[in-house]
Amino acid sequence: MTTDAARKTSPEMKPRKKKKRQFRQLFARSLQRLAPARSGSAEFSGPLRSVAILAQEKLGDCVLLTPLVRNLRRAFPDLEIHLIAFSRASANFFMNDPAVTAVHLVKKQPRRYFREVLSRKFDLLFNTKDHPSTHFLLQSALIRARFKVGHKNPFHEGLYDRLLDLEFHSHMAAKNCALLPLLGVTAETEACRPSLCAMPVSEELTAFLGEIEALAPIGVNLSAGQPNRLWTEAKWQALLERFPDERFVVLSGPEDVDAKRRLEERCLNVIASPPTRNLYEASCIVSKLRLLVTPDTSMVHVASATGTPVAGLYREAPQDISRFGPYAIPFEIVISPTGEVSGIEPDEVASAVRRLMGCAIGKEA
């Protein structure tokens, strides 16, 4: 484990996280005392010409926000949809979405942000986080909007005209789409399925997709956003060796390309694939798979978007599964007994894959 990885998982991180949580709560209480009180139970009325959506920072969060954007564009073709991004990753993701009118990065180009966001007034603002966040609460206060919507939370009370009241463990795709009924738009399960906007695909990948079209291989994704969600290269190899008669495709982010190449060289049942440049290219491969094995990461949501069954490797954190797990697809969840995904054994994952194979037959049809 690297020094940075060890630091992220060290015991001293707990007091630091506690202090950050206490600061966020204190900030929220201060806003509640200073800002003009909003009821939290008002009904939206009047014209809807513009909406500002505070988008969460990680790529997986962005994928889970796509059904809201898609449904807003479909229901209100002339609506201005402005995404307020708090990370470069989320800004880049939505820059490619034709349903989005404009993307505004909070932490860069302050003059431009003031001119394009803070100096105007929106019809609606939506804070997608259901817990107190200093940056999100600050922008909720600074951005002028006729009607402000957030999720029900003690630290959000008095700051929003309407608080959406969904159970904590509701899936975040559904929580994002909970804004729609307030605007008179139906949001059934299928309507809340994530999606990815189309992007250019390399010639190399296009050729590869043609090669695997009829094979329906199984996919394994090596990469994860946090060290405690990673499975070891040796265990991935052990899993592949348990299915000598199946064909596999190995996916990874740029940081794990070397491990991907090693597995492709060592395991005869792996079909070598070109590296993917973005989530959309990854989704093109996932759409051809019989099923996908992946740690708890954005690839779970890519599989949900393509309707591909998932065997997910998770830590023992119920909210990670209920709120950010597979959505509206067949799945098997394997939970580590150690709090680290690396604690899961290959035989457990192999059993989950075998159970899913029956479900995946329907996808091939």
N, C-alpha and C positions, 0 to 999 in steps of 0.2 A: 504493500500500500504506500502511495506517495505521501510526502509530508502534508500536502494540502488535503488529501483525502483523510488522513489521520486526524487532522485538525477539525474537519467537518463532523467527524463521528466521536470526538473526544468528550469525556464527561464535563469538561469546563464549558462546553457549548450550552448546556442546560441553563446555568445562571444567566448567560448572555441572552438567550432566547427569552427568559423570564423578564429581564430588564426591558427588552424591546417590546414585549407584550404589554408591560406596565406603562411604558411611554405611550404606546398607541392608545391605550384606554384612557390615559390622562388627557391626551390630545383630544380624543373624542368628547370627553366630558367638558373640556374647555369650550369646544365648538357648540355643544348643546346649551351652554350657559350664555354664549355670546351671540349666536345666530338667531334671527327671528324664527320663532317656533312654527313648524309645519305639522299638519295633523297626522299624517301617516295613513289616513283612511279615505282620502279624497278620491273622487272619480275623475278620470281624464275627460275633458270636453274641449271643444273648439277645434280650430284647424291644426293639422299635423303636417307642417312643411319641412321641419328640420329636427333631427335627433342627434345628440352627442352621446356616444356609448363609451364608457371607460373600460378598455380592454385589458384583461389580465396579461401578465408578463411572459409566460412560458408558451412554447409552441403548442403543447397539448391543450392549454387553455384556449388558444386561438382556434384550434380545430373545433372545440366544443362551442365556440361562439358563432360558428358559421351558420347553423340552422336559424338563429335569430336574424342574422343579416339577410339570409336568403328569403325568409318569410316576410320580412319587412319590405324588401324590394318587390316581391311578388304582389303583396297586398296594396302597396302604395308606390306605384311606378315613378311618381315624380318627387318622392321624398328625398331630401338631402340627408345622407347617412354619413356622419362624421365619426371616425374612430379615433379616440384619444389613447395613444400608445405610451406605455411607460418603459418599454425596452425596445432596443433596435430589432430584436427577433420578431416581436409582435408587429412592429411597424412594417418590416419587410414582408411579413406574411400577408398582411392586408393590402399592401401596395399593389398586389397582383389580382385583387378581387374586383371584377367589374361592377359588382353590386354596391361597392363602397364609393361614395362621392369624394371623400378626402381623408387622408390619414395625417394626424398631427402628433409629433413626438414631443412629449412634455419637457424632457430634460435637455433638449438641444434647441438652438436658435430661438432664444426667448423673445426677441422682437417679433419674429414671424409668428410665434405662438400667440403673443398678445394680439397681434393684428388679426389673425385668422380665427382665433377662438375666444379669447377673453374680452375682446372689444365688441363682440356681437351677442345677440340673444337668441337662444334656441327655443323651440317649442317644448322639447322634452330632453331630459338628461337621465341616463340609466347607469347606476353604479352596479357592476356585475358581481362584486365581491359581497359575500354574505357574512363577513366578519370585519372588525374595524381595521382599516389600513390608513396610515397617516397620509400617504400620497393621494389615495383615492378620496378620502374625506376632504382633504385640502382642495382638490380640484372640484369636488362636488360643491364646495362653498364658493370657490372663485368663479366657476363657469356660471354665467347667467342663463337661466332657463325658466320658462313660465311654469313648468311642471317637472318635479324631480322625483325619481323612483329609485328605491333601493330594496334590499332584502331585510326582512324583519330580524332585528338584533337589538339588544338593550342599548348598545352604543350608537345605533342609527336613529333612535327615537328622537323626534323633534326636528330632524334634519331633512326629511323627505316628505313630499306630499302624499306619497303612497308607499307603504312597505309591503312587499310581496311575502306571503306567509306560507312557505313550503317547508315540510319537515327537513331537519338538518341533513339526513342521509339521502335525500333525493338526489338523483343524478344531476350533475351540473349542466348537461345539455338541456334537461327539462327545466332547471332553474333559470337558465338564460331565456328560454322560450316562455317563461311565466309572464314576461312582459306582454306577450301577444294578446291574451284574452282581455287585458285592460284596454286594448285598442280595438277590440271587437274582432280579433282574428283567432280562429280555431287552431289549437296546437295539440294534435294527437301524437301518439308515439312516433309514427313514421315521419311526421313533419319535423320532428326534433332530431332526426338522424344527422350526424355531422357530414360534412362534404369538403372537398378540396377543389378550388378553382383550377381550371386547366392552365398549364404552362408549357412552354416548348420542351420537347423530349429529344434527347440526343439520338443520332442515327444508330449508334452502337446499342443503345437501350431498345430502340424500336425493333432492331433485328433480333435482339435477345427475347423480347416479348413474343415474337413470332415463333421462335424456337421452342418455347415452353408452353405454348397455347394448348396443345393436346396432352401435355404430360401431367398437368395438375400436381406440381410438386408441393412439398411441405416447406414452409419458410421458417427460418430461425433468425431473430434479430438480436445481435450481440450488444447493442449499445443501450445505455440508460443515462438519465440526466444526473444521477447522484451515485456516489461510490457504493452506498449501502443497498442499491438496487441492481448492482452488477452481478452476473453469474460468471464463474471462472471459465476460461478457455478450455481447460481440461474437462470440465463437466459438460460443456457444449459438445466436445468431441466424443465423450462417453455416450451422450444421448444419440448422436448421429450413428455411432457404431451399433446401437441397439436396434436399428432399423436398416439392415443391409440391403433389403429389397425395395426400399422406398427411395425416391429421388428428392433431394433437398436443394434449396437456394438459401444462401447466407446473406443477410442484409446487415449493414452497419453504418454508423456515422463516420465522418472523416477521421476521427480519433482512433477508430478501431479497424481501419482498413487492413493493417498488417495482420491482425488476428484473423480477419475474414479470409485473407489470401492463404494463410497457413492452413486453415481448416479446408479450404478448397483443394490444397495440394495433398493433404494427408488423408482425406476421406474420399474414397472412390465413388460414393453415392451422392456427392455434392456436384451440382452443375455450376461451373464458374460463371459469375455474373459481373457486369460492369458496375463500378461504384455509382451510387445515385447522388445527384447534386442538390436535391431538395426533397421535401415531403411528397410533393406531387409525383416525382419520378418514382419514389419508393411506393406510393400508392398504386402506380401502374403495375408494378411487380406483385404487390399484395393482392390485387384484384384477380390475378391468374392463379393464386395459390389455393390448395385444398384447405389448408389451415395455416395459422401462424403461431409460433411459439415466441414469446417475448417477455422481457421484464416489464414492470409497471412503468410505462413511458408513453410518449405521444403515439407510438406505433399501435398501441391498443385502440386509439381513437381513429387512426387510419384504417385499421381493420373494420371498425364499426361503420366507417364511411363506405367501405367497399362490400360490406356484408360477409366478410370472411371470418369463419370461426376462429377463436383465440384460446390458446392455453397460456394463461398469464401467471407469471412468477411474482409473488408479492411478499412484502414483509407483513408481520402481524399488526396491521393498522386498519381496523374495520372501515374507517372513513375513506381510505384510499380505494377500497373496493366498491363501496356503495356509491360514492360521489364521483369517482374518476375511473371506474371499471369499464368493462365492455358494455356497449349500449345496443340493445335490440339485435343481438347475434348469439348463436350458440357459443358457450364458453365453458372452460374448466379453470378453476383457480387453484393454484398450489401455493400454500402459505408456509413460509420459513418458520421453523421452531426457534430460531436464534435471534430474530429481529433484523437479520441481514439476509438478503436474497441468496447470497453465497452459501447459506446453510441448507438450502434445498438439495436433495440428492437426485441424481439422474433417474433412478428407478421410479421416483414419484412423478417426475415429469413424463417419463415414458408411459406410465399408466394413464395419465391425463390425455396424452396424445392418442392412445388407443381408444379411449372412450369417445374422443371427438371425431374419430375417423368415420364413424357411422353417420354423424351429423353432417360431415363434409360431403357425403355422397350427394345430398340434395343440392349443394352448391354447384357441383359439376353438371347436374341435370339442367 
